[in-house]
Structure formats: structure tokens, C-alpha cells
Amino acid sequence: MRVKVGIIGGGPSGLLLSQLLDLKGISNVVLERRTRDYVLGRIRAGVLEHGFCELMREAKCGERMDAEGELHDGFFIADQGAMRRVDLKGLTGEQVMVYGQTELTRDLYEAREAMLGNVIHKAEDVTPHDMTGAPYITYTVGGRPRGWIVISSSGLMVSTVFHGVRSLKLWSMNGFTRLAGSGC
Ligand SMILES: Cc1cc2nc3c(=O)[nH]c(=O)nc-3n(C[C@H](O)[C@H](O)[C@H](O)COP(=O)(O)OP(=O)(O)OC[C@H]3O[C@@H](n4cnc5c(N)ncnc54)[C@H](O)[C@@H]3O)c2cc1C
């Protein structure tokens, strides 16, 4: 397989990045070590920041989030018997969206499938090679080596593992570089 971008990790960050790249006509593949059912069964985030909601809309995956999610202006912190309100909207001008990460990931999967996106599950031993030359990725499935993924000349490999969508790390010809934003 030859693509421009190899994405390691198929959580929300990897799937969203894959979708955004595809919408811009940039070929890519997502390598995820778990099964789709496992990824969709993980219960995690439920509160989405404004910027992430905007990215979901840009990725054309925000329809159900906007219909079913709940907008909140702030939250309370219980402190020694007193409830203290943090007025997010007043302080930042933005609201947060309450929408389960499981649902969001399902929306991203469905969008990837609708565009025939490449998401490879149960990919283990995912290893990038020759980062400054002719980059490629190797991986195994069930202990068996699978085909190489070749990153075409101007391409990138992106790890979305442990970094989150706002702080994707990318390997490029210049080494390990921060792509965007601050850490999650
Ligand atoms: C209990 C809990 C509650 C949370 N609540 C909130 C919240 O309310 N609001 C909020 O904004 N955030 C919340 N978070 C954080 C949010 O879940 C993460 O920010 C989000 O999952 C990050 O997405 P991601 O795609 O970057 O990483 P992940 O969801 O961790 O996805 C990374 C993917 O990479 C795969 N992977 C890992 N290593 C490899 C490898 N070597 N090869 C191939 N694949 C690999 C993993 O299987 C995984 O699917 C919560 C997290 C937890 C655990």
C-alpha cells in the first residue's frame, strides 16, 4: 500500500485526522492495534471543547453531535461544602459540548467507511522505518508480518497515540516535530 500519510492509533484523533486528510484528497492509512468493537466499547470522554467540535464539523462528522449533544456554559466544583461555578462562556466566550466519546468515535468510523477510508485493526508491532530517507511502516497481525506501507515522498507519519488531537506529533524529514496546539 502506498499512501501520503501513515497514522498510528485509531482513537478519535487518528480517525478525525484521517477524515480531514481524506476530505483534502490526501491519501492515508490508520493503523490501530485493537479491534473496532474494543475501540467503540471504551468509555471515556464526554465533554468536548469548542475547538474540537469545530473540527468535527469541518470533518463533516458533527451532525449527530449537534443534534444530540448538550451545550453547557460552565461547570461546578464542589469545594468544602460550597459549589463554585466556573463560567466557561463568560470567561472564554465559548461553550462545551456534552457528547460521549463512544458516540463521537462511532460517527468518525461511519464517516471513514462512507469514504472507503483505510483503517487497519489488530495491527501490532507497528514500526516506522527510514524516517529521513524513504519512509515506510511495518506491522504484524496475529504475530504474522503484513505488507509494508510506503509513505510517498512528501508524506508524513503521524502518531496520535498519547498526544490527542490538539497536539499531534509528526515525524517528518526534520525529525520529531509538534504539529499543532498544546498538549492534552
Ligand atoms: C475515563 C476517561 C475520561 C475522559 N474524559 C474526558 C472528557 O470528559 N473530556 C475530554 O476532552 N477528554 C476526556 N478524556 C480524554 C480523552 O478520552 C482522550 O483525550 C482521547 O481519548 C484522546 O484520543 P486519542 O485518539 O488521542 O487517544 P486514544 O483514544 O487513546 O487513542 C489512541 C489509539 O491508539 C491505539 N494505539 C496505542 N498504541 C498503539 C500502537 N503502538 N500501535 C497501534 N495503535 C496503537 C490505541 O489502541 C487507541 O485506540 C477522558 C479519558 C478517560 C480515560
The ligand as an ORCA input file, in Angstrom:
! r2SCAN-3c Opt
* xyz 0 1
  C     -12.019      7.843     31.912
  C     -11.667      8.943     30.950
  C     -12.484     10.078     30.877
  C     -12.163     11.121     29.993
  N     -12.991     12.215     29.949
  C     -12.707     13.221     29.095
  C     -13.578     14.339     28.937
  O     -14.605     14.438     29.567
  N     -13.254     15.301     28.032
  C     -12.127     15.212     27.277
  O     -11.888     16.095     26.459
  N     -11.287     14.153     27.387
  C     -11.543     13.168     28.269
  N     -10.718     12.088     28.361
  C      -9.565     12.049     27.494
  C      -9.966     11.536     26.111
  O     -10.549     10.266     26.238
  C      -8.705     11.467     25.317
  O      -8.224     12.789     25.183
  C      -8.953     10.881     23.945
  O      -9.248      9.509     24.044
  C      -7.698     11.086     23.148
  O      -7.937     10.491     21.887
  P      -6.726      9.929     21.095
  O      -7.264      9.402     19.790
  O      -5.636     10.935     21.036
  O      -6.124      8.764     22.006
  P      -6.780      7.372     22.338
  O      -8.261      7.480     22.466
  O      -6.011      6.832     23.493
  O      -6.471      6.533     21.026
  C      -5.165      6.072     20.742
  C      -5.353      4.787     19.949
  O      -4.079      4.312     19.582
  C      -4.063      2.903     19.728
  N      -2.677      2.533     19.935
  C      -1.910      2.756     21.015
  N      -0.656      2.325     20.811
  C      -0.633      1.817     19.554
  C       0.378      1.223     18.757
  N       1.633      1.073     19.212
  N       0.070      0.790     17.507
  C      -1.194      0.939     17.021
  N      -2.209      1.508     17.738
  C      -1.931      1.941     18.989
  C      -4.941      2.635     20.943
  O      -5.474      1.307     20.924
  C      -6.021      3.698     20.776
  O      -7.150      3.220     20.064
  C     -11.004     11.037     29.198
  C     -10.184      9.894     29.273
  C     -10.508      8.865     30.130
  C      -9.604      7.635     30.181
*
